[in-house]
Amino acid sequence: MLDFTGKKVVVTGGGVGIGRAIVEAFHAAGAKVLTIEHIADRASALRAENPEIIVIDGDVTCENDLQSLTNAVAAEFGALDVLVNNVGDFLVIGPFEAMSAADMDRVLSTNLGQAMRVTQMMLPALKRSGAGSSVISISSIEAFRGVPNCVAYGAAKAGLTGFTMSLSLELAPLGIRVNCIAPETTDTPQLAIDYVIPPKNRANMDKWIPLGRFGKPEDCAGAALYLASDLAGWVTGTTLHVDGGALAAAGWTRTPDGQWTNTPLVSGNAIELPGA
């Protein structure tokens, strides 16, 4: 039931990290995959390593590039079975009070606006495939908890949840399903764990997530395959939390000796907890 032979899939931002893992997972499952990537080196590397994957250079926050994506889907696919809105980024980290209007707009556009615009542009192709087609957006655990110094990001990801729920109702009569995936910190070039976690704290990494590790891109790829498959044929308007139990823990972590605590001070030494 995870055989996507003959299916047509679009993934935004497929050059690296979660996006690339999703691209390669659908390709391995037999799908014809098209992706758009705004960093040229990443696009070139993906083309070189996976010649059967269609890779377009472009930025989905730019109107001209979005039109190029739409034209490519029409030319290569005609109809579309799966859309994965993967693009997103913190972009600006710091106090909300100090955030400029331009930075705020950029964060909202990158994490919410483009997903809405891409989905709207892809709807005619999704409708041509009809019942069974699927829209999946990559959100974040930060859509479901507060995230200091990333207020606009958290707001945008929460907005993505509302977009998903509302659009799922509009498209349900057509049999088109709309869902989200919300990961916790995932080790990617965008958020490299070795860079984010200070060396003195890495011994505690297995204590911060209930399942004992941070995410891998393949975790989200597996979730995307499930949501796009017939196994999830009665799943729409919801969010699949791919977070190792982090949201369920609601701030509870383990100390170095394995005891649960909801205070990040252990023997007077602060544990620096990364966000998603």
C-alpha positions in Angstrom: 0.0 0.0 0.0 3.1 2.2 -0.1 3.6 1.6 -3.8 3.3 4.9 -5.6 4.1 3.6 -9.1 2.6 5.9 -11.7 1.8 8.6 -9.1 2.9 12.1 -9.7 4.4 14.0 -6.7 5.5 17.6 -6.2 7.8 18.5 -3.3 8.9 22.1 -2.6 12.4 22.7 -1.3 13.6 19.2 -2.2 17.3 19.8 -2.4 18.4 18.9 1.1 17.2 17.7 4.6 13.6 16.8 5.1 12.6 17.8 1.6 15.2 15.7 -0.1 14.4 12.7 2.1 10.7 13.0 1.0 11.7 13.4 -2.6 13.9 10.3 -2.5 11.3 8.3 -0.5 8.5 8.9 -3.1 11.0 8.2 -5.9 12.0 4.9 -4.3 8.3 4.0 -4.0 7.9 4.3 -7.7 6.5 7.9 -8.1 7.4 10.4 -10.7 8.7 13.3 -8.6 9.2 17.0 -9.4 10.8 19.4 -7.0 11.8 23.1 -6.9 15.0 24.2 -5.0 16.2 27.8 -4.6 19.9 27.0 -3.9 21.7 26.1 -7.1 24.3 23.8 -5.6 21.6 21.7 -3.9 19.6 21.5 -7.1 22.6 20.4 -9.1 23.6 17.7 -6.6 20.1 16.3 -6.6 20.0 16.1 -10.4 23.4 14.5 -10.5 22.5 11.8 -8.0 18.9 11.2 -9.1 18.6 11.8 -12.9 15.0 10.6 -13.0 13.8 13.3 -10.5 12.7 16.5 -12.2 14.5 19.4 -10.5 13.5 23.1 -11.1 15.6 26.0 -9.9 13.5 28.5 -8.2 12.1 30.1 -5.0 8.4 29.5 -4.2 8.2 32.9 -2.5 8.8 34.5 -5.9 5.8 34.9 -8.2 7.7 34.3 -11.4 9.3 31.1 -10.0 6.0 29.9 -8.7 4.6 30.3 -12.2 7.5 28.4 -13.6 6.7 25.5 -11.2 3.0 25.6 -12.3 4.0 25.5 -16.0 6.4 22.6 -15.3 3.7 20.6 -13.5 1.3 21.2 -16.4 3.9 20.1 -19.0 5.4 17.1 -17.2 2.4 15.8 -15.2 -0.9 17.3 -16.3 -2.6 15.8 -13.2 -1.0 15.7 -9.7 -1.5 13.1 -7.0 0.5 14.5 -4.1 1.7 18.0 -3.1 4.2 18.3 -0.3 4.7 21.9 1.0 8.1 21.5 2.6 9.6 24.9 2.4 10.1 26.8 5.7 12.8 28.4 7.8 13.3 30.4 11.0 15.0 33.2 9.0 15.1 35.7 11.9 15.7 34.8 15.6 15.4 37.5 18.3 13.0 39.4 20.4 9.7 40.2 18.7 9.9 43.8 19.8 13.0 44.3 17.7 11.7 42.6 14.6 11.3 44.8 11.6 8.2 44.8 9.5 10.2 43.5 6.5 11.6 40.6 8.5 8.1 39.8 9.8 6.7 39.7 6.3 9.5 37.5 5.1 9.0 35.0 7.8 5.3 34.8 7.3 5.7 34.5 3.5 8.3 31.8 3.8 6.4 29.7 6.3 2.7 30.3 5.5 2.1 32.5 2.5 4.0 30.4 0.0 2.3 27.2 1.1 -1.1 28.8 0.5 0.0 30.1 -2.9 1.6 26.9 -4.0 -1.4 24.9 -3.0 -3.8 27.2 -4.7 -1.7 27.0 -7.9 -1.6 23.2 -7.7 -5.3 22.7 -7.1 -6.3 22.4 -10.7 -3.8 19.6 -11.2 -4.8 17.9 -7.9 -8.5 18.1 -9.0 -7.6 16.4 -12.3 -6.3 13.4 -10.3 -9.5 13.6 -8.2 -10.3 11.5 -5.2 -7.3 10.1 -3.4 -5.0 13.0 -4.1 -3.3 14.6 -1.2 -1.8 17.8 0.2 0.8 17.6 2.9 2.5 20.5 4.6 5.6 20.4 6.8 4.8 22.4 9.9 6.6 22.3 13.3 6.1 21.4 16.9 6.4 25.2 17.4 2.9 25.4 16.0 1.6 23.8 19.2 3.8 25.4 21.9 5.3 28.7 22.5 8.6 29.5 21.0 10.4 32.6 22.4 12.5 34.7 20.0 10.8 33.1 17.0 7.3 34.6 17.5 6.6 35.2 13.8 7.8 31.7 12.9 5.5 30.1 15.6 2.6 32.2 14.4 3.1 31.2 10.8 3.3 27.5 11.6 0.2 27.8 13.7 -1.5 29.5 10.7 -0.4 26.5 8.6 -2.4 24.3 11.0 -5.5 26.5 10.5 -5.0 26.6 6.7 -4.8 22.8 6.7 -7.9 22.2 8.7 -10.0 24.7 6.8 -8.9 23.6 3.3 -9.5 20.0 4.2 -13.2 20.7 4.7 -13.4 22.5 1.3 -11.7 19.7 -0.5 -13.3 16.7 1.3 -16.3 16.5 -1.1 -13.7 16.0 -3.9 -11.9 13.2 -2.0 -8.7 15.3 -1.7 -7.1 15.0 1.7 -5.1 17.8 3.4 -2.8 17.2 6.4 0.3 18.4 8.2 3.4 16.9 9.6 4.9 18.6 12.7 8.4 17.6 13.5 10.5 18.4 16.6 14.2 19.3 16.0 15.5 17.3 13.1 19.1 17.0 12.2 19.5 18.7 8.8 21.9 21.2 7.2 19.4 23.9 8.1 19.4 22.9 11.8 22.6 20.8 12.2 22.5 19.3 15.7 26.3 19.3 16.0 26.2 23.1 15.5 23.1 23.9 17.6 24.1 21.8 20.7 27.1 23.1 22.6 29.7 20.3 23.1 29.3 20.4 26.9 25.6 19.5 26.6 25.7 16.7 24.0 26.0 14.0 26.6 22.4 14.9 27.6 20.9 14.8 24.2 19.3 11.5 24.8 17.4 12.9 27.8 15.6 15.8 26.0 13.3 13.7 23.8 11.3 10.9 25.3 12.3 8.5 22.6 15.9 9.3 23.2 17.0 11.1 20.0 16.4 14.0 17.8 14.7 13.5 14.4 16.1 12.3 11.1 14.8 13.5 7.7 13.7 9.9 7.1 11.2 10.2 10.0 9.2 12.8 8.2 9.6 11.0 4.9 8.0 8.0 6.3 5.1 10.1 7.7 4.6 11.7 4.3 4.4 8.3 2.5 1.8 7.2 5.0 -0.3 10.3 4.7 -0.3 10.2 0.9 -1.1 6.5 0.8 -4.4 4.6 1.0 -3.5 3.6 4.5 -4.5 7.2 5.5 -7.5 7.2 3.2 -9.8 8.4 6.1 -7.3 10.9 7.5 -7.7 14.6 6.7 -7.5 17.9 8.4 -5.1 16.7 11.0 -1.5 16.9 12.1 0.8 14.0 12.5 3.3 14.8 15.2 6.8 13.4 14.3 8.5 14.5 17.5 9.7 11.5 19.5 7.1 12.3 22.2 8.3 15.9 22.8 4.9 17.5 22.6 3.4 14.9 24.9 6.1 15.6 27.4 5.0 19.2 27.5 8.3 20.5 28.9 9.3 17.5 30.9 12.9 16.3 30.3 15.3 13.8 31.9 18.3 14.7 34.0 21.7 13.1 33.3 20.9 10.4 35.8 17.5 9.6 34.1 15.1 11.3 36.5 12.2 13.3 35.0 12.1 17.1 35.6 10.2 20.1 34.3 13.0 22.5 35.4 16.0 22.8 33.1 18.5 23.1 36.0 20.4 20.1 37.0 22.9 20.5 40.0 23.1 24.2 39.2 24.2 23.6 35.6 21.8 24.9 32.9 20.8 22.5 30.2 20.3 24.4 26.9 17.3 23.0 25.2 17.0 23.6 21.5 13.7 24.3 19.7 12.4 22.8 16.5 
